[in-house]
Amino acid sequence: MVKSASPHVAATIINGMRPQTIGRVLGTGLRVAGRMAGERLAASAQSVATQPAQPQAQPLANAAVRVQAAKQATVQASGGVARGIGGFLRPFRRVGGKIWLEVTGVFFLLPVIVFTPNLWRMRASWAHGPDHRMFLITAMVVAVFLYLGVTSFWRARRR
């Protein structure tokens, strides 16, 4: 009875697979990638076979052509790598931008924390007094850095 149940269960599992399962998706992807790689290899072999034999009388011209082809292949490969890395890092760019704005916001708020006690101590000299000029400078520094810090957090929140 165990022997007869085993093939039945295996057939049910194989027949019951949905096309959304990871195994089927990976299998299909590997088949398509293998077919594309085979076509590219066949195309490159065919292009090498169809090129006429070049005489050895022009070694410098051939070397220049080979160098040019190598440069072009390098540029194409590096462009593909750059696009691949860019595609991989795209989701992290948004989160990284938010974190960057929040970190800069914290650093902009640090001078506010440092200069606010001085501003409070010199508040009596706001109109005229011995520390009038220092009070105005401190007030401007606090206002500018408070604005930069708050807007940095606000921009991070908007993203």
C-alpha positions as CSV (number, residue, x, y, z in Angstrom):
1,M,0.0,0.0,0.0
2,V,2.9,2.4,0.7
3,K,4.4,1.7,-2.7
4,S,1.2,2.5,-4.6
5,A,0.6,5.7,-2.6
6,S,4.0,7.2,-3.2
7,P,3.7,7.6,-7.0
8,H,0.2,9.0,-6.6
9,V,1.4,11.6,-4.2
10,A,4.3,12.6,-6.4
11,A,2.0,12.9,-9.5
12,T,-0.4,15.1,-7.5
13,I,2.4,17.4,-6.4
14,I,3.8,17.7,-9.9
15,N,0.4,18.2,-11.5
16,G,-0.8,20.5,-8.8
17,M,2.1,23.0,-9.2
18,R,0.9,26.5,-9.9
19,P,2.7,28.6,-12.4
20,Q,3.5,31.2,-9.7
21,T,5.8,28.9,-7.7
22,I,9.4,29.9,-7.4
23,G,10.7,26.7,-8.8
24,R,8.8,27.0,-12.1
25,V,9.7,30.7,-12.4
26,L,13.4,30.0,-11.9
27,G,13.3,27.0,-14.2
28,T,11.7,29.1,-17.0
29,G,14.1,31.9,-16.4
30,L,17.1,29.5,-16.6
31,R,15.8,28.0,-19.9
32,V,15.3,31.5,-21.4
33,A,18.7,32.7,-20.3
34,G,20.3,29.5,-21.6
35,R,18.6,29.9,-25.0
36,M,19.7,33.6,-25.2
37,A,23.3,32.8,-24.3
38,G,23.3,30.0,-27.0
39,E,22.0,32.4,-29.6
40,R,24.6,35.0,-28.7
41,L,27.4,32.5,-28.9
42,A,26.2,31.2,-32.2
43,A,25.9,34.7,-33.6
44,S,29.4,35.6,-32.5
45,A,30.8,32.4,-33.9
46,Q,29.0,33.0,-37.2
47,S,30.3,36.6,-37.4
48,V,33.9,35.4,-36.8
49,A,33.4,32.7,-39.5
50,T,32.0,35.2,-42.1
51,Q,34.8,37.7,-41.7
52,P,37.3,37.5,-44.6
53,A,40.8,36.5,-43.8
54,Q,42.9,39.6,-43.6
55,P,46.4,39.6,-45.0
56,Q,49.4,39.9,-42.6
57,A,50.7,42.9,-44.6
58,Q,48.9,45.4,-42.4
59,P,49.7,44.4,-38.8
60,L,49.5,48.0,-37.5
61,A,46.0,48.6,-39.0
62,N,44.8,45.2,-37.6
63,A,46.1,46.1,-34.2
64,A,44.3,49.5,-34.3
65,V,41.1,47.7,-35.3
66,R,41.5,45.2,-32.5
67,V,42.2,47.9,-29.9
68,Q,39.1,49.9,-31.1
69,A,37.0,46.7,-30.8
70,A,38.3,46.0,-27.4
71,K,37.6,49.5,-26.2
72,Q,34.0,49.3,-27.6
73,A,33.4,46.0,-25.9
74,T,34.7,47.4,-22.6
75,V,32.5,50.4,-22.8
76,Q,29.5,48.2,-23.6
77,A,30.3,45.9,-20.7
78,S,30.8,48.7,-18.2
79,G,27.6,50.3,-19.3
80,G,25.7,47.1,-18.6
81,V,27.4,46.8,-15.2
82,A,26.5,50.3,-14.4
83,R,22.9,49.8,-15.3
84,G,22.8,46.6,-13.3
85,I,24.3,48.2,-10.2
86,G,22.0,51.2,-10.7
87,G,18.9,48.9,-10.9
88,F,20.1,47.1,-7.7
89,L,20.7,50.3,-5.7
90,R,17.5,52.2,-6.9
91,P,15.4,51.0,-3.9
92,F,18.1,52.0,-1.5
93,R,18.4,55.5,-2.9
94,R,15.1,56.6,-1.6
95,V,15.7,55.3,1.9
96,G,19.3,56.7,1.8
97,G,18.0,60.1,0.8
98,K,15.6,60.1,3.7
99,I,18.3,59.1,6.2
100,W,20.7,61.7,4.8
101,L,18.1,64.5,5.2
102,E,17.4,63.4,8.8
103,V,21.1,63.2,9.7
104,T,21.8,66.6,8.3
105,G,18.7,67.9,10.1
106,V,20.2,66.7,13.4
107,F,23.5,68.4,12.6
108,F,21.7,71.6,11.8
109,L,19.9,71.5,15.1
110,L,23.1,71.1,17.1
111,P,24.1,74.8,16.9
112,V,20.5,75.7,17.9
113,I,21.0,73.6,21.1
114,V,24.4,75.2,21.7
115,F,23.5,78.8,21.1
116,T,20.0,79.0,22.6
117,P,21.3,79.2,26.2
118,N,23.5,82.1,25.3
119,L,20.5,83.8,23.6
120,W,18.5,83.3,26.7
121,R,21.2,84.8,28.9
122,M,21.5,87.9,26.6
123,R,17.8,88.4,26.3
124,A,17.9,91.6,28.4
125,S,20.2,93.2,25.8
126,W,18.0,92.7,22.8
127,A,17.0,96.4,22.3
128,H,20.1,98.1,23.6
129,G,22.8,97.1,26.0
130,P,26.3,95.9,26.3
131,D,25.6,92.6,24.4
132,H,23.2,94.0,21.8
133,R,25.4,93.1,18.8
134,M,26.2,89.6,20.2
135,F,22.5,89.0,20.9
136,L,21.5,89.9,17.3
137,I,24.3,87.7,15.8
138,T,23.3,84.8,18.1
139,A,19.6,85.2,17.2
140,M,20.4,85.1,13.5
141,V,22.5,82.0,13.9
142,V,19.8,80.3,15.9
143,A,17.1,81.3,13.4
144,V,19.1,80.1,10.3
145,F,20.1,76.8,11.8
146,L,16.6,76.2,13.2
147,Y,15.1,76.9,9.7
148,L,17.7,74.5,8.1
149,G,17.1,71.7,10.6
150,V,13.3,71.9,10.5
151,T,13.1,72.1,6.7
152,S,15.5,69.1,6.5
153,F,13.2,67.0,8.6
154,W,10.2,68.3,6.7
155,R,11.7,67.3,3.4
156,A,12.5,63.9,4.7
157,R,8.9,63.5,5.9
158,R,7.6,64.6,2.4
159,R,9.6,61.8,0.7
